[in-house]
Amino acid sequence: MKKLLATATLLASSIVATQAQACWFWEDCTYTKTKYPMVLAPGVLGFDKLVGFVDYWYGIPSAVQKSGGKVYTTSASAFNSSEARGEQLLAQVQNILAISGAAKVNLMGHSHGGFSVRYVATAIPSRVASVTTIHSPVKGVKGAAILTGTDGTVAGSLVQTVGTAVSNFITFLAGNSYKEDFMASMKSLDTAGAAAFNAKHPNGVPTTACGEGAYTTNGIKNYSWSGTSAVTNILDPLDTFFGVMSLVSTSEPNDGLVGQCVSHFGKVIRDNYPHNHDDAINQLFGVRGLFAPNPTDVYRQHANRLKNAGV
């Protein structure tokens, strides 16, 4: 009965724990077996699974689970403020802690999800072992001001209407019922919004323009990684979007949306992966640059890093 109740609660909270796969006898079957489970928080669009089969983290949870790790994926509003999405993640993390019996979790957030995991770490620091931000605009995206109209070039009301309609549609396809607010999302992600968020959640944020942040704060280990290749494979239709956005988002090397230096948080594992913003989550369906590292390997290596760090 308890097992059935736990499963029902997880489903109701839009949380998916990926089932472990068989490990070959020649592999290290504990390579990614961290002390605490890993919880993945999505960026904008916010789904864990779209129309029932399109995974946000394409192939990543199963790759980590295969060698001993335990992974939970979460969902959020497609577009909303950092605080609203942070509260959504907090509720899911509390469910995961209660159902799994884990004392802590390792939080990992992609893009805007990086703000969500930092929000949770501030809210319940004693239950968080580590925070990892992935291609996350820690210090904001200059290009977001274009979409909010704060740069004076775009009518904000029109963008709000179209953006919210799109986000409501994505939420519908994902089977979620979160409140959507496209403009609040863009304002949270511009440089002013990010600065305001960082003032409330400073742990791990670098104090210099392109330095590293504190490696450990309140007993929580901080990590980040990002990339600097906007266009990585002409067969990936998303690369056209990132190629265009790379020209307006920032003047520094970037992944199509997020600048190299503004992504720094805590210990910077690497800030120049040959990945764009969606390669970071192994999209579109695993298409990437010919010689680029497999994103699933990057996550597996990080899980092993967390394991070796005792978390």
C-alpha positions in Angstrom: 0.0 0.0 0.0 2.8 2.4 0.9 4.5 1.7 -2.4 1.3 2.4 -4.4 0.7 5.6 -2.4 4.3 6.8 -3.1 3.9 6.1 -6.8 0.6 7.9 -7.0 2.1 10.9 -5.2 5.1 11.1 -7.5 2.8 11.0 -10.6 0.6 13.6 -9.2 3.6 15.9 -8.6 4.8 15.4 -12.2 8.0 13.7 -11.0 9.5 10.8 -12.9 12.1 8.5 -11.4 13.8 6.7 -14.3 14.1 3.0 -14.0 17.6 1.5 -13.8 18.8 -0.4 -16.8 21.1 -3.4 -16.9 24.8 -2.8 -16.6 27.2 -4.9 -18.7 29.6 -7.1 -16.7 32.7 -5.2 -18.0 31.3 -1.8 -16.9 31.6 -0.1 -13.5 28.1 -0.6 -12.3 28.5 1.9 -9.5 30.2 4.6 -11.5 27.3 7.1 -11.1 26.0 5.8 -7.8 25.9 9.0 -5.8 25.1 9.1 -2.1 22.0 11.2 -2.7 19.6 11.1 -5.6 20.0 13.6 -8.5 17.1 15.9 -9.2 16.9 17.5 -12.7 15.1 20.9 -13.1 14.2 22.0 -16.7 14.7 25.4 -18.2 12.1 27.3 -20.2 9.4 25.1 -21.7 9.5 23.4 -18.4 8.3 19.9 -19.3 9.7 16.6 -18.3 7.9 14.7 -21.1 6.0 16.3 -24.0 3.0 14.6 -25.6 3.9 11.5 -23.6 7.1 10.5 -25.3 9.5 13.5 -25.9 11.8 13.7 -23.0 13.3 17.0 -22.0 16.5 15.3 -20.8 16.9 13.1 -23.9 18.6 9.8 -22.8 20.4 11.4 -19.8 18.5 10.0 -16.8 18.7 6.4 -18.2 22.5 6.8 -18.9 23.1 7.8 -15.3 20.8 5.2 -13.9 22.5 2.4 -15.9 25.6 2.6 -13.7 24.0 3.0 -10.3 22.7 6.5 -10.1 19.1 7.5 -9.0 17.6 10.3 -11.0 14.3 12.2 -10.7 13.1 14.6 -13.4 10.7 17.4 -12.5 8.5 19.9 -14.4 7.6 23.6 -14.1 5.8 26.4 -15.9 6.9 26.7 -19.5 7.5 30.4 -18.7 7.2 32.2 -15.4 9.3 34.1 -12.9 12.3 32.5 -11.2 10.4 32.6 -7.9 7.3 30.9 -9.2 9.3 28.2 -10.9 11.4 27.9 -7.7 8.4 27.3 -5.6 7.2 24.6 -8.1 10.5 22.8 -7.8 10.6 23.1 -4.0 7.2 21.3 -3.7 8.5 18.5 -5.9 11.8 18.2 -4.1 10.0 17.9 -0.8 7.9 15.1 -2.2 11.0 13.3 -3.5 12.7 13.6 -0.1 9.6 12.3 1.7 9.0 9.4 -0.7 12.6 8.3 -1.3 13.7 8.7 2.3 16.8 10.4 1.2 18.4 12.9 3.6 19.5 15.2 0.8 19.4 15.7 -2.9 21.8 16.7 -5.6 20.1 19.5 -7.6 20.9 20.1 -11.3 19.2 22.8 -13.3 19.4 23.6 -17.0 19.0 27.2 -18.2 16.3 28.9 -16.2 16.2 25.7 -14.1 19.5 26.9 -12.7 17.6 29.6 -10.9 15.1 27.1 -9.6 17.7 24.8 -8.0 19.4 27.8 -6.4 16.1 29.0 -5.0 15.5 25.5 -3.4 19.0 25.5 -2.0 18.3 28.8 -0.2 14.9 27.5 1.0 16.0 24.2 2.5 19.8 24.2 2.6 20.0 21.3 5.1 18.4 19.0 2.5 20.6 19.9 -0.4 24.0 18.3 -1.0 25.0 20.0 -4.2 23.8 22.5 -6.8 24.9 22.3 -10.4 23.8 24.9 -13.0 24.0 23.9 -16.7 24.2 26.5 -19.4 22.4 28.8 -17.0 22.5 32.6 -17.4 23.5 33.3 -13.8 24.1 37.0 -14.5 21.3 37.3 -17.1 20.7 37.4 -20.8 21.0 40.8 -22.5 18.8 39.7 -25.4 15.9 39.1 -23.0 15.4 42.9 -22.8 14.4 42.8 -26.5 11.6 40.4 -25.8 10.3 42.3 -22.8 10.3 45.7 -24.6 12.5 47.3 -22.0 15.1 48.2 -24.7 12.4 50.3 -26.4 12.3 48.2 -29.6 9.4 45.8 -29.1 5.9 46.3 -27.9 5.8 44.5 -24.6 2.0 43.8 -24.7 2.2 42.0 -28.0 5.1 39.9 -26.9 3.3 39.1 -23.6 0.2 37.9 -25.5 2.0 35.7 -28.0 4.5 34.4 -25.5 1.9 33.4 -23.0 -0.2 31.7 -25.6 2.8 29.6 -26.7 3.6 28.7 -23.1 0.0 27.7 -22.4 0.2 25.4 -25.4 3.4 23.8 -24.3 2.0 23.3 -20.8 -1.1 21.6 -22.4 1.1 19.3 -24.5 3.1 18.4 -21.4 -0.1 17.6 -19.4 0.7 20.2 -16.8 -1.6 22.8 -15.2 0.9 25.4 -14.1 0.2 29.1 -14.3 2.1 30.8 -17.2 3.6 34.2 -17.5 5.9 34.7 -20.4 6.8 38.3 -19.6 7.7 37.4 -16.0 10.1 34.8 -17.3 11.8 37.2 -19.6 12.1 39.8 -16.9 13.6 37.3 -14.6 16.2 36.3 -17.2 17.4 39.8 -18.3 20.4 41.3 -16.5 18.4 43.4 -14.1 16.2 40.5 -13.1 19.1 38.2 -12.6 20.9 40.8 -10.5 17.9 41.1 -8.3 17.7 37.3 -7.9 21.4 37.0 -7.2 21.1 39.6 -4.4 18.6 37.3 -2.7 20.5 34.1 -3.6 24.2 35.0 -3.7 25.7 31.6 -2.8 28.0 30.4 -5.5 27.6 33.6 -7.7 31.0 35.0 -8.8 31.9 38.4 -7.5 34.0 39.1 -10.6 33.0 39.4 -14.2 34.4 36.0 -15.3 35.6 34.3 -12.2 34.3 31.4 -10.2 32.0 31.5 -7.2 32.3 29.8 -3.8 32.9 26.1 -4.2 30.9 25.3 -1.0 28.3 27.4 0.8 26.3 26.3 3.8 27.7 22.8 3.3 26.4 22.7 -0.3 28.8 22.0 -3.1 28.4 24.3 -6.1 29.2 23.5 -9.8 28.5 24.7 -13.3 29.3 24.1 -16.9 28.4 25.6 -20.2 29.3 25.8 -23.9 30.3 28.2 -26.6 29.0 26.8 -29.9 25.7 28.2 -31.2 25.6 26.1 -34.4 26.9 22.6 -34.0 25.1 20.5 -36.7 23.3 21.7 -39.8 20.9 18.7 -39.5 19.5 20.1 -36.3 16.7 22.5 -37.1 17.1 24.2 -33.7 20.6 25.4 -34.7 19.1 28.1 -37.0 17.4 29.6 -34.0 20.5 29.5 -31.8 22.6 30.9 -34.6 20.4 33.9 -34.9 20.0 34.4 -31.1 23.8 34.2 -30.6 24.1 37.5 -32.5 21.6 39.4 -30.2 21.9 37.6 -26.8 25.4 38.7 -25.9 28.7 39.8 -27.4 30.8 37.2 -25.6 31.2 33.6 -26.8 27.9 31.8 -26.1 25.8 28.7 -26.7 23.2 30.6 -28.7 21.6 32.1 -25.7 23.9 32.2 -22.7 27.3 33.9 -22.6 30.4 32.0 -21.4 31.2 34.2 -18.4 27.6 34.9 -17.3 27.1 31.1 -16.9 29.8 30.8 -14.2 28.6 29.5 -10.8 30.6 27.9 -8.1 33.3 25.6 -9.4 33.4 25.9 -13.2 33.9 22.4 -14.6 34.1 23.8 -18.1 32.7 26.8 -19.9 33.6 26.0 -23.5 32.0 22.7 -24.4 31.3 22.5 -28.2 27.6 22.4 -27.4 24.7 24.9 -27.9 21.9 25.5 -25.4 19.9 22.4 -26.4 22.9 20.1 -26.9 23.3 20.6 -23.2 20.2 18.4 -22.7 21.0 16.1 -25.6 18.5 17.7 -27.9 17.3 17.6 -30.7 17.1 13.8 -30.1 20.8 13.5 -29.6 22.0 15.4 -32.7 25.2 17.2 -32.0 28.5 18.2 -33.5 30.6 15.5 -35.2 33.4 15.5 -32.7 31.5 17.0 -29.7 31.4 15.0 -26.5 28.2 13.0 -25.9 26.1 15.0 -23.4 25.1 11.8 -21.6 28.8 11.2 -20.9 29.1 14.7 -19.4 26.3 14.0 -17.0 27.7 10.6 -16.1 31.1 12.1 -15.4 29.5 14.7 -13.2 27.6 12.0 -11.3 30.9 10.3 -10.7 32.4 13.6 -9.6 29.5 14.0 -7.0 30.1 10.4 -5.9 33.8 11.0 -5.3 32.9 14.2 -3.4 30.8 12.1 -1.0 27.4 13.4 -2.1 
